[in-house]
């Protein structure tokens, strides 16, 4: 994160020589990149180095605490057989050996108290200095009050991560396994969530409902919470979106998968396998890339290619649905949003 701030400092000092405006810099990132944008918004040293921010499929509410980071570091040392005063010897280990120590170390320390909110066990740490607070816990940082924010994700993020699961890919997942896998993340809200997804997707297979549920738990709830915590401060505007366009690739199995937004916003859908040659992809790419450009230029994604895009507030939760026909929906999937929010509150 400090390297990124150094890079942004270079942009601030030099971009004018390339025809850029150091007073109008937009940062945007997808997945882990969205997590980095979330963290930069809470870092004092980044203040003044960017002026708009876009978080795509990677909202980070919490990162690691000093206590957990220290426990994980000690567990890694123990896994490698290295004493606390012998850290220099880590440089002699092959990278593969260091990486192999991460998973057993994380298991030894155990799950976080906030499994749906915490990201990056081995990542940024709230240290009281470089990062004084979590990105959006308990609230959004006041230091970013003047930065307009766009945030969202894809409708079926988890299809990407479940593609190598034969039961999901082949549509053979049983109802009992669906229950078990949802219960692992939903706890006491499992029955209510299963009922909500069945009601919303009455024709869907258990596999498709699992994709929807794990998208809700692993991506959507964090995006919603971050958006509402920034919107609650009522300073700079927040704009929420959901990419619902579904890829026809692989018989439609990958749906609106994680990372599918990238070829659309860069307007190069003919390059990516899951968008190349797909009906309507080029047209949606033109609309989405124009929206990202408008936001970078003006701090507002409105442009002639899409319907009017109102700011997100906790009163109506206006969300731009990006699809063959773009449209605004107020508080989409209300029941499921409330249920996942309850799961998170119980974890806290």
N, C-alpha and C positions, 0 to 999 in steps of 0.2 A: 504493500500500500504506500509506503514511503517512496519507493521507486516511481510509482504512478504520479505521486505529487511532484517529484522532481521532473518528470516528463511534462506535466502540466505547467510547471514553472518555466521550462524551456519554451513551451508554446507561447506563454504569456510574454516572454522577452523577445521572441524571434518571429512570431507568426506574421506580424505586420510586413516584414520584408518579403513574405510570400504572397501578399495581397489579402491576408486574413485580418480579422478584427479581434484584438486581444480582449476587448470588452464585450464580446458576444461569442462565447465558447460553449458548445453543448457536449456533454459526455453521455454516451449511451452504451449499454452492454446487455448481453443475453446470457442467461443461465448464471455461471460463475461471474460473468461480466456484470450481470444485474446485481449480484451480491457486492461486487466491488463498488458500483455506483452507490448502493445503499450505504456502504461504509464511508465512502468519501464525503457523503452529505453530512456525516457526523464528525468529520475530522477538522479541527480548527485550522491546521496548516493549509488545507485546500481552499479556505475562504478567499474569494476573489479570483480564483483561478478558473472557475467555470460558472456559467450563468443560467443554464438549463440542464435538466437531467432526465434521462429516460431509462427505466428499469424494465427489462424484458425477461419474463419467466425466471426471475431470480431474486425476488424481494428477500432481504435479510432483515428480520426483526431483532434477533439477538445474535451475538457471536460468542466467543469464549470469554470466561472470566479468568482473572489471574490464578485463582485457586484451582480451577479445572485444568488450565493450561499447565500449571506446575505438576499436577498429579499425572497428566498424560505424559509429560516429559520424563518424569521419574519412572513411569511404567515402561517407556521406550528404553531407557537406560538399563533397566532391569532385564528386559527382554534380550538386550544385546550383551548383557554381562559387563556393563561399563559402570564404574563407580561415579558418584556425584561429582567428585573432584577430578574426573578424568575425561571431561567433555571433549578435550582436544583430540582424543583418540578416535572420535566419530569420523574425522576426516579420512581415516584409513579404511573405513568400511566401503564396500561397493554400494552404489545407489540402490541396487536391487535388494540388498540386505536391509538397508534402512527402511525402504518401502514395505518390506515384508514384516517389519516390526510394528507397523502402525495398527493393523487390525487387532492383533492380540493385545496390544497396549490399550486400545479403546475398550476391548471386552473386559480387561482387568479393572479398569476404572469404572465401567458400567455406564448405563444410559444417563443422559442429562435429565434433570427434573422437567425440562421443557422440550421433549423430543420433536414436537412439530414446529417449534420456533427456532431452536438452536441450529446454527449451521457452522461448518468448518471447525471441527475439533482441532485440527492443525491449521490454524489460520489467525486472523486478527484477534487481538485480546483487548478487552476494555482495561486500559492501564492507568486511567486518570489523567493522562497527558496527551499522547498522540491521539488516543481515542477515549475521550472522557466518559462516554456513555454508549449503550447499545444503539444500533441504527434507528430503532423505533420503539424502544422500551425504556421506561413506561410510556413515553410519548416521543413525538418527533423532535429533533434538536432545534432549538430556537435559532441557532446560527445559520440555518438554511431557510429561514422564513421568506427570503426574497427570491428563492429559486423555483420557477415553475417546474412541475413534475408531470411526466407521463409514465403510466405504469399499466402493465397487463400481462397477458400470457396467451397460450393456445388452449383451445377447448379440451383437448385430450392429450395433455403433456405426457402422461404416463404411458401412452401407447409405445413411445420410443423405448422406454426402459423395460417394458414387458414383452418386447418383440422376440426375445430368446426364450420365453416361457411357452413351452409347447401347448399347455392347456389353454393359455390365453390366445396364442396365435391360431390354434386350430378350433377355437370356440368350444372346447370340451370341458371347460371348468365347471365343476359341480356346485350347486347351491351351498352345500355344507362347507366346501373349501372357500367359497366367496365369503361366507360368514366368518370363518376363522381368520382370513387375511384382513378383513375390515376390522374385526375385533382387536387385532394386534395394534391398530393405530387409533381406534375410536373408543375403546373401553366401554364405559357405561352408556354411551350414546349409540352403541352398535345397532340395537333393534330399531331405534328411531331413524337412523341414517339408512339402513337397509330398506325400510319402508318408504322413506323419501325418494330414494333412487328408483325403487320399483314403481312408485307412482309417477315419477317424472319420465321414466323410460320403460313403459309397460311391454314393449315388444323386444327389448334388448336382452341379449344373453347374459348369463352371469359374468362372462369374461368382459363384456362391454361395460357392465355395471362396475366391475372391479377397476377398469381403467378410469372410469369417471370418478369413483370414490378416491382412488389414490392420487388422482390429479387434484381433487379437493383438499386432501390432507397434506400433500407434499408441495403444492405450489399455490393453489388458489387462495387458501385461507391466509397465507402470509401476504399476498398481494393486496387482498381486501383490507387486512389490518393496517398495513403500511399506508395505503391510500387514505383510510379513514383517520389515521392518527395525524397525517399531514393536513388533511382537509379540516380537521377539528380546530387547528390553530387559526384558520381563516386569514391566512396571509397570502402567499403566492398561490395561484390556481393549481389544481390537480386534475389530470385527465386520465380516465380509466378506459381500457379497451379489452376486448377478447377476440382473438383470431379464431373464427369458427369454421372457416373454409376447410373442407376435408379433401385430402389427397385421394385420387383414385388408384394410386399405386398399390401393388400387391393385393389386388381385389378389394381395396378400401380398408385393409386391416390397420394401416398406420394412422388413419384419420387426420385430425389436426394436431400433429405430433410436436413434441418438444423440438425447438430449433427451426421449425418450418417457417417462422416469421422472417428469418434472415434473407432468403432469396427474394421475398416480397419487398422488404424495406430497401434492399440494395438494387431492386429492379433488375434482377438477373435470374428469373425463374427458369429460363431454359437451361441453366447449368445444373441445378439440383435435381437429383433423381426423382424425388417425390413430387416435383412441380413441373418438370420438363414436359411440354406438349399438352398439359392438362387444360381442358376447356375452362376459360375464364381466368386462368392464372395471370396472364399478361395484363388483363384489365384491372384485376385487383392489385397487382404490383404497382401499376401506375397510380392508383388511388392511395395506396399505403405509402409509397415513397414520397409522393407529394405532401402527405400529412406530416411525415417525419421532417421533411425539409421546411415546411411552414412552421412547425414548432421550433426548430433550430433557429429560424430567422426571427420569429416574432414572440416565442413563448406561448403560442396558441396553435393547435393543429388544424384549425379551420382553413378550408380551401375549397374552391369550386368543385372539386372532384368528389366530395363527400357531403352528406347532410350536415347541418349545423351541429357542432360538437360542444355541448355545454360542460362546464366544469363539474367535477365530482364533489358532492356534498353528502354529509351523513343524512340529510333530509330526504334526498331522492336517489342518490347513488347512480347518476346517469352514466351509462357504459356504452361505448361505441362497439357494436358488433361488426366485425370486419368479415364480410362474406361476399357471395356473388352479388348480393344487394346489401350495402352497408346501411345500418339503422341504429338508432339510439333505443336502448331498453333501460327502464328504471328498475334498479335493484334486481338484477337477474338472479334466478335460483334462490329466492329469499329464504325458504325453509332450510335449504342445505347450508346457506351462509350462516344462519343462526345456529344450526347444530354444530358445525365445525368450530364456530366461535366458542360454544360451550365446552367442546372438547379441549380447546386451548386454555380456557379459563380454569378448567379442572386441573390441567397439568400445572398451571401456575399456582 
